[in-house]
Structure formats: C-alpha cells, structure tokens
Amino acid sequence: MESATVSTKYQVVIPKRVREQLGIKPGQKVRVIPYMGRIELIPVETLKENRGFLKGIDTEVKREPDRE
C-alpha cells in the first residue's frame, strides 16, 4: 500500500508505482471524487483514447411483445 503526504498548499504527489500502473502522465487531468470518507482520483481520458471501447457490445434489446 502506498501513502502520500499533503503539503501546506494541499498538494499530493501520486507515488511513482501508482502513476506507472495507471499510466498517468505529467499534465494529465484526474477527477477528484469524495466517496464514503475517502478521496478517489480517476484519470480523465480523451475521446480519442476512448474510441472503440464499446466495440463488440451487444446492442440487442429485448422488447415487450406489444412494442415490436
């Protein structure tokens, strides 16, 4: 488990091992979400990086008989 210290300017350095695991680069944005007494940092990905992530998803929707 990694830990970090909050500076007097409320800055936190993300440990190197965590940055490498998540592929976080300098200047990249992260979402900061308070959740159940903790802080979650979610890397923000560009639309270009997300292109095709739904490829192969099943789009078939089962409809009620009276809606067909």
Steps between C-alpha positions, in 0.01 A plus 500: 500500500634840401464821700547869431522819705284807454720811472425837658354597159273191510699333221551123484759312296365177350759229572703386199382140514135611491564747215667226299222247568234746385704659220460850643717753316616850605230758431225238472172587667342286771152522646494545878200331656418488872342160565399345832767678704782460249634679193507327163713626211371389162724559193317700234533348155448686175231405251775380268632261765148363557424447132375149439464397863144381431601292197329162510240601758165324467247765391208258477218618726226258602171681451160435641273316253268799452799725407635297207 
